[in-house]
Amino acid sequence: MKPELEQLLRTKHPKIFAEWDESNTDADADATMSKGIECGDGWFKLIDMLCLILQIMTNTEGAPQAVAVRVKEKSGRLQFCVRDGLSEAQMERVQLIADMSAEQCEECGKPGTTLKLRPGHMVTRCVVHAPE
């Protein structure tokens, strides 16, 4: 994701991205957001919406505070990993957004399809951004 979009998410959702540590290079770097958001710009709105929903659930319902440790694409879907546990209702929202990402181009955000490129490697792309 473009650095300016990552920064916007960090600014809008400081509690969720509280452990973002670009300087961490040790063995636990995968658990500190040190790699940034590892997906295309097309999923920015999905990530923003998920963060907003999770924070509202914390602020109004007393749900646990979500703290992102890794946000990336995996098997053509958005994977949003957090430190500690989330409530069942929060996990349902994370799953819903992951399901939505499987139908939205990771590059541009337009309707897309999950494509199998080779065994173990899938992407979600629109017609314009689909690999040849």
Contacts in CASP RR format, 6 or more apart in sequence:
PFRMAT RR
TARGET T0000
AUTHOR 0000-0000-0000
METHOD contacts of the structure
MODEL  1
MKPELEQLLRTKHPKIFAEWDESNTDADADATMSKGIECGDGWFKLIDML
CLILQIMTNTEGAPQAVAVRVKEKSGRLQFCVRDGLSEAQMERVQLIADM
SAEQCEECGKPGTTLKLRPGHMVTRCVVHAPE
1 36 0 8 1.000
1 37 0 8 1.000
1 38 0 8 1.000
1 39 0 8 1.000
1 40 0 8 1.000
1 41 0 8 1.000
1 43 0 8 1.000
1 44 0 8 1.000
2 41 0 8 1.000
5 37 0 8 1.000
5 41 0 8 1.000
5 44 0 8 1.000
6 36 0 8 1.000
6 37 0 8 1.000
9 17 0 8 1.000
9 37 0 8 1.000
9 44 0 8 1.000
9 47 0 8 1.000
9 48 0 8 1.000
9 51 0 8 1.000
10 17 0 8 1.000
10 20 0 8 1.000
12 48 0 8 1.000
12 51 0 8 1.000
12 52 0 8 1.000
13 48 0 8 1.000
13 51 0 8 1.000
13 52 0 8 1.000
13 55 0 8 1.000
15 55 0 8 1.000
15 58 0 8 1.000
15 65 0 8 1.000
15 66 0 8 1.000
15 67 0 8 1.000
16 51 0 8 1.000
16 54 0 8 1.000
16 55 0 8 1.000
16 65 0 8 1.000
16 66 0 8 1.000
16 67 0 8 1.000
16 68 0 8 1.000
17 33 0 8 1.000
17 67 0 8 1.000
17 68 0 8 1.000
18 67 0 8 1.000
19 31 0 8 1.000
19 32 0 8 1.000
19 33 0 8 1.000
19 67 0 8 1.000
19 68 0 8 1.000
19 69 0 8 1.000
19 83 0 8 1.000
20 32 0 8 1.000
20 33 0 8 1.000
20 34 0 8 1.000
20 36 0 8 1.000
20 68 0 8 1.000
21 32 0 8 1.000
21 33 0 8 1.000
21 34 0 8 1.000
22 34 0 8 1.000
22 36 0 8 1.000
23 34 0 8 1.000
24 32 0 8 1.000
24 34 0 8 1.000
25 34 0 8 1.000
29 35 0 8 1.000
30 69 0 8 1.000
30 70 0 8 1.000
31 69 0 8 1.000
31 70 0 8 1.000
31 83 0 8 1.000
32 69 0 8 1.000
33 68 0 8 1.000
33 69 0 8 1.000
33 70 0 8 1.000
33 71 0 8 1.000
35 70 0 8 1.000
35 72 0 8 1.000
36 71 0 8 1.000
37 47 0 8 1.000
37 71 0 8 1.000
37 72 0 8 1.000
38 70 0 8 1.000
38 71 0 8 1.000
38 72 0 8 1.000
38 73 0 8 1.000
39 71 0 8 1.000
39 72 0 8 1.000
39 73 0 8 1.000
39 78 0 8 1.000
39 106 0 8 1.000
40 73 0 8 1.000
40 106 0 8 1.000
40 107 0 8 1.000
41 107 0 8 1.000
41 108 0 8 1.000
41 109 0 8 1.000
42 104 0 8 1.000
42 105 0 8 1.000
42 106 0 8 1.000
42 107 0 8 1.000
42 108 0 8 1.000
42 109 0 8 1.000
43 73 0 8 1.000
43 78 0 8 1.000
43 101 0 8 1.000
43 104 0 8 1.000
43 106 0 8 1.000
43 109 0 8 1.000
45 109 0 8 1.000
46 78 0 8 1.000
46 97 0 8 1.000
46 100 0 8 1.000
46 101 0 8 1.000
46 104 0 8 1.000
47 71 0 8 1.000
47 78 0 8 1.000
47 80 0 8 1.000
47 97 0 8 1.000
49 97 0 8 1.000
50 80 0 8 1.000
50 93 0 8 1.000
50 94 0 8 1.000
50 97 0 8 1.000
51 66 0 8 1.000
53 93 0 8 1.000
54 63 0 8 1.000
54 66 0 8 1.000
54 86 0 8 1.000
54 90 0 8 1.000
54 93 0 8 1.000
54 94 0 8 1.000
55 66 0 8 1.000
57 63 0 8 1.000
57 87 0 8 1.000
57 89 0 8 1.000
57 90 0 8 1.000
57 93 0 8 1.000
58 64 0 8 1.000
58 65 0 8 1.000
58 66 0 8 1.000
61 89 0 8 1.000
63 86 0 8 1.000
63 87 0 8 1.000
63 89 0 8 1.000
63 90 0 8 1.000
64 84 0 8 1.000
64 85 0 8 1.000
64 86 0 8 1.000
64 87 0 8 1.000
64 90 0 8 1.000
66 82 0 8 1.000
66 86 0 8 1.000
66 90 0 8 1.000
67 82 0 8 1.000
67 83 0 8 1.000
67 84 0 8 1.000
68 80 0 8 1.000
68 81 0 8 1.000
68 82 0 8 1.000
68 83 0 8 1.000
69 81 0 8 1.000
69 82 0 8 1.000
69 83 0 8 1.000
70 79 0 8 1.000
70 81 0 8 1.000
71 78 0 8 1.000
71 79 0 8 1.000
71 80 0 8 1.000
71 81 0 8 1.000
72 78 0 8 1.000
72 79 0 8 1.000
73 79 0 8 1.000
73 106 0 8 1.000
73 123 0 8 1.000
75 114 0 8 1.000
75 120 0 8 1.000
75 122 0 8 1.000
76 101 0 8 1.000
76 102 0 8 1.000
76 106 0 8 1.000
76 114 0 8 1.000
76 122 0 8 1.000
76 123 0 8 1.000
76 124 0 8 1.000
77 98 0 8 1.000
77 99 0 8 1.000
77 101 0 8 1.000
77 102 0 8 1.000
77 114 0 8 1.000
77 124 0 8 1.000
78 97 0 8 1.000
78 98 0 8 1.000
78 101 0 8 1.000
79 98 0 8 1.000
80 94 0 8 1.000
80 97 0 8 1.000
80 98 0 8 1.000
82 94 0 8 1.000
86 94 0 8 1.000
101 124 0 8 1.000
102 114 0 8 1.000
102 124 0 8 1.000
103 111 0 8 1.000
103 112 0 8 1.000
103 113 0 8 1.000
103 114 0 8 1.000
103 124 0 8 1.000
104 110 0 8 1.000
104 111 0 8 1.000
104 112 0 8 1.000
104 124 0 8 1.000
105 111 0 8 1.000
105 112 0 8 1.000
105 124 0 8 1.000
105 125 0 8 1.000
105 126 0 8 1.000
105 128 0 8 1.000
105 129 0 8 1.000
106 123 0 8 1.000
106 124 0 8 1.000
106 125 0 8 1.000
106 129 0 8 1.000
107 125 0 8 1.000
107 126 0 8 1.000
107 129 0 8 1.000
108 126 0 8 1.000
108 128 0 8 1.000
108 129 0 8 1.000
109 126 0 8 1.000
110 126 0 8 1.000
110 128 0 8 1.000
111 126 0 8 1.000
112 124 0 8 1.000
112 125 0 8 1.000
112 126 0 8 1.000
112 127 0 8 1.000
113 124 0 8 1.000
113 125 0 8 1.000
113 126 0 8 1.000
113 130 0 8 1.000
114 122 0 8 1.000
114 123 0 8 1.000
114 124 0 8 1.000
115 122 0 8 1.000
115 123 0 8 1.000
115 124 0 8 1.000
115 125 0 8 1.000
115 130 0 8 1.000
115 131 0 8 1.000
116 122 0 8 1.000
117 123 0 8 1.000
117 131 0 8 1.000
123 131 0 8 1.000
125 131 0 8 1.000
END
